[in-house]
């Protein structure tokens, strides 16, 4: 995505960014408490992925933040998390250690941080901790640390080694797949397999989807996230052409059919399972689809509270709230219009999405993918055609199988009755 021209945009998401008082919240809306906190413990990265929304796109605020989080900052965050859990009587929260590359913080610092958070939550609600890493520094020492502290590990890998190394390279141009492969093979051993939270892969229509999927499942991940690369109407995705308006759906649907038709469940693919549940009238769990409220907040290395960092792909300052763990409780973010919009569900959709026959399943797509200057995020997703095709295919297969099952059951009942 770094090869695309990125226009300079500083337009706000909303015409008026003043906070929204509780008395004026739309339609009697009440906020959903934050259950996930993404902690940016290290600002820098040891890879230079060409599609990275943190380093290659519009928002370059990482340059002005401390390279790594100080203990005083994470202690303040832990206190705010525990305060939030107590205020809303939450039974569990999740802390995701993120970056940059969080393992650059080093094992000693990570152990101290994790211990401090465990202490802050002792005797309160449960705390799940997970680290999201590119895997390059995932050594036996790191895995032993995570075993000792009960930390789940999610790893980013883009399919086969050659496909991964085209996009996910070290700053000197060397690929990263060999190091990640070593880490994943180590994590697949009996000693460490309990740590494996899953794999994260960015969709790339230039690669073979079945080769990608089979390379990923060879590591036996318990779950997998297939994510569309962050793009918007100002910085469109690279593979859409007049003669093929749905390359991302076409890629995903080949994997869906392979995964859906497998004789046994090989892994959980959250995007597909969310679409299936939504097609049957349930609720999704991810930002990519559905209308469930987003219950995530980000804490940067300087302690600033921000919205989900995928918004950095839109324009400089898109994530900012003006709040900090040193001065503000998490509840203060409920009055920020960006948080409100992410929790309003159907009320935040544009007119095009509101009248679409798949809107309750698609949910308008990922919020960051709707950005267009000067309208902000009140637009369809830049992947609208892809999302429509993906939703209709998945829904069609699920409902057809459901109807077939009901017909067969009815036939058996009639025969035995």
N, C-alpha and C positions, 0 to 999 in steps of 0.2 A: 504493500500500500504506500510505501514511501516514494514510489515512482510517480504517484499521482500528484498533480498540482493542488496545493491546499491553499485556498483563498484565506486571507486574513479577515476573521469575523470576530467582532466583539459585541454583537447584539445580545441583549439579555434574553433569557428564556421567556420571561413574562414582561409585559410592558411596565408593570410596577412591581418591584422586588421587595416592597415593604412586607413585614410579617403579617400573617393572617390571624387576627384575634380569635380565640375560641368561640366567642359569641357570634362570629360571622362565618363560621365554617360552613361550606356548601352542603345544603340538604341535610343538616343535622349530622354530618360526618363526624365520626369519632376516630382518633388515630389508633393504629395498630402498634403496640409496643415493639421496640427493636429487639429481635432475638439473635441476630447475627451482628457481630462487630468485627470489621476487617481492620487489623492493626498493621500499619505500614512501618515495620520495625527497621527496614533498611531501604534507603531511597535509591541506591545504585543497583546495577545488575551486571553480571558477568557474561551475559549474552547481548547480542545486538540484533534481535529479531526484526526483520524489515517491516512487519505490520504492527509493531508495538504501539498502542495508543498512548502510552505514558511518555515515550521518548521521541516518537517520529511524527506525532500529529500536532494539533493546534495548541494545546495547553502545555507549556514548558515550565510550569510552576515548580517542578521537582528541583530545578536549578537553584531556587531560592530557599529551599528547606534544608534542615540539618541532614547530613548523609546518613546518620543512624539515630534511632530514638534513644533518649537518655532515660535513666531509671526513674527520675522524678516524673517524667511524662507517662511512662507506663503505669506507675503507681497511681497517678491521678486518674488514668483511664480505668484501671481496675476498680477504684473506688466509685467512679461514675457508673460502671457496669453493675456493681453490686447494689448501688443506690437505685438504679433503674429496675433491677429485678425485684427489689423489696417494694418499691412504689407500685408496681403492677402485679405483684404476687406471682411472678413467673416461676415455673418449676425447673426450667432449663434455659441456658443461653449457650451460644457458641462463639468462640473466639477463633478467628482465622488469621494466622501469622502470614504476612504478605509483604510485597515489596513493589518495585525492584525485585531483588532476590533475597528472601529472608535469611537463608543459610549463611549469607555473608556476615551476619552478626556474630557467628562463631558459636561453638557448643557451650562454652562457659557462660556467655551472656544469655543465650537462649535458656539455659537451665535456670539462671537467676530470674529471668522474666517469667517463665512458666511457674516457678515456685511462688513468686509474688502474687500471681493471679489465683493460684490454687488457695493461697492463704486468705486472700480477700473474699473468696467465695465459701470458705469453710463454714459449715453450719447454716448456709443459706441455700440458694437453689443450685442445681447441678450445673457444672461447667464442662462442656465439650471443647476440646482444643484441637485444631487442625492446622497444618502448615501446607501452603501451596507453593511448590518449588519447581524450578526447571530441571532438577535432578542431578545436575553436574557435580554438586558438592555433597551428594547424598552417600556418605561413607558409612562403614560399619560403626564408627564412633558416633555419628549422628543418629543412626538407627537405634543404637543402644540407649542413647539419651531419650529418644522418643518412646522406646519401650518402658523405660523407668518412669516416665512422666505421663504415660497414657495419651500420647499425641498421635492423631491420624495423619497420614501423609498423602497428599494429592500431587500428582506429577503431570507436567505438561509435555506432550510428545505429539508430533504431527505425522503419525503413520510410519511408513518405512524409513529406513535410515537415509536413503537418498532424498526422499521427499522432505523429511525433517531438515536435512542439512542445506537445502535450498533456501529455507526461510529462517531457521533458528541457528544462527552462526555465532561464534565467538567474535569479539571485536577485531581480531587479526584475520578473520575470514575462515577459520577452521570450523568444521561442523561440530555439533554437540551430541550427535546420536550415539556414538560409541560410549561416552561417559554415562549417558542416560540408560543405555542398554545394560551396562554393568550394574548400575544402581537398581534397576528393576529386577534383574535376575537375582540379585542379593535379597531384595525385598520379597521375592517369590518363595524363598526358603521357609521351612517350617518355623524357624526362629522369629521371622519378621512379618509373615504374611498377615498377621492380625492388624498390622499398622496400615495396610494398603487401603486408602480411601477411594482411589480411582484415578482415571486418566482424563486429561483435558486435551482436546484436539481441535484445531482451527480448520474449518472447512476450506478446501482448496480445489476448485473444479479443474485445475491443471493436472491433478493427480488422479490415479485410478482409485475409485472409492472402495472397491472390494479388496484390493491390495492393502489399502490403508486400514480398513476394518480388521482384516485378518492379521495384519501386523500388530495391531493394538490388542486384540483378544489373545494373542500368543502369550501375553504377560499375565493372563487370567485376572484382569481387573474386575473388582466387584461391581463397579459402575463406571460409566463413561459419559462425558459431556462433549457433544459435538456443537461447536459454537461458530456462528457466522462471524466473519471478520468485521470489526467495527467500521462502519461507513455511514454516510448520510447523503442528503441531496446536494450538499456543497462539495463533498468528497466521495463520489460514488464508488461502489465496489468495482474491481477491475475486470471481471469476466463477462459482464452483461453486454450483449451485442444485439443489433436489430434483428438478426436471424436466430437469436437464442436469448429470449428474455428471462429464462428461468434456469440458468446453469447451476445455481446453488440447490434449488429443489431437485433437479435431475440427479445431482450427485448424492444428496441425502436420501432420495427415494430408492436408489439402488442399494444403499446400505439397509434402509428400512425393510425392503422386501427380503433381503438376505437374512437379516436378523429375525424378522417376523416369521419366516418360513422354516427357521432352524428347528430340528426335531426336539431340541431342548433349549431352555433359556441359557444363553451363553454369558450374558452380562446385562446389567440395567443400563439402558440409554435414556437418560432423563428427558431429553426433548421428545423422543418417541412415546415414552410412557405417559408423559404429561398430555400430549395430544390425544392419546387413546382415552385417558381418564376424562379429559375435557369433552371429547366427543360423546361420552356416555353421561354427561351432565355433572361430573365432579369438578374438583378444583386443582389447578396446577401448582407446581412448587418452584418454578424457575422464573427468571425475568424475561425469558425469550417468548413465552406464550401465556395466554390466559389473562385474567383480570384480577388475580389475587393481589392484595396490597404488598408493596415491597417493605420488608421489615429489616432493612440493613442500613447500618451507618458506618462510615469510614473514619478512622483516626489517623492523621498523618504524623510524620516524625516530629513535628513541632507541637503536636497536641491539638491542632485544629480539627474540628468536626466537619466532615464533608459528606456529600451525597456519593452514591456509588461512582467509582472512578472511571467507569466506561464513558461517562459524560465528558471526560477530557478529550474525547475524539471530536467533539462538536466545536467548541471555541474556548479560548482562554478564560478561566474563571467560572466555567459552567458548574463545577462541583462545589464551589465555595458557599458557605453558609454564614460566615462571619462569627461563628461560635468556636469555643475552645473548651477542652476538658478542664482547664484551670479556672475558668470563670462560669461555665454553664453546665447544667445537668443535661442529659440526653433529651429529656422532655422538651427542652427549649427548641429543639429542631422540629418538633411537630408543628410549629407555627411558621416554618419556612415554606414558601409557595412550591418549591421543588419537591419537598417531601410530601406536601399535600397532594400534588399532582400525581405522584407515584403511588398514592394510596387511595385515590378516588375511584379507581376502576373505570367503568364505562363512562362516567361523567367527564373524564379527562380526554376521551377520544375525539378526534376531529369528525366533521360531518360525514366525510367519505367512509370512515371506519364505522361510525354509528349505524349506518344503513347497510353495511355489508353483511351478507348471509353467514359469514364465518367469524364475525367479530368476537363472539363470546369464546371461541376456541383460540383464534389468533391473538386476540387482545390488543390488536394494533401493532404486534411485533415488539421487539426490544425498543425501549424508550429512546435510547441513544441514537437509534437508526432513523428516527423521525425528524431529525433537525433539518431545518431549512431557513435561511436568512430571507426576510426579517420575521418570519412567522414563529420562530422558535420550534417547539416540539409538537405543536398541534397540527400534525400532518400524518398521512399514512407512512409506514415504513418504506425506506428506500428499497427494501426487499419485498415489497407488497406482492408482486407477481409470483415470486418464489413462495412466499408464505401461503398465498391462496391455493396454489397447486399442491403444496405439501399437505395442507390441512385437508383438502378435499380427498386426496388419495388415501391418507391415513384413516380419515373418517369413513370413507367408502369401504375399505377393507374390513374395519372393525365392525361396522353395522351389518355388512353382508355376512360375516361369520356369525354374528349374534343371531341374525334372522335364520341362518341355516341351522344353528344349534336349537333354536326354539322350535323350528319346524320338525326337526328330527325327534325332539323330545315329545312334541305333540303327537307325532305319528306313532311312537312307541307306546304312549299312554292309550291311544285309541286301539292299538292292536291288543294290548294286555287287558284293557277294560272290558 
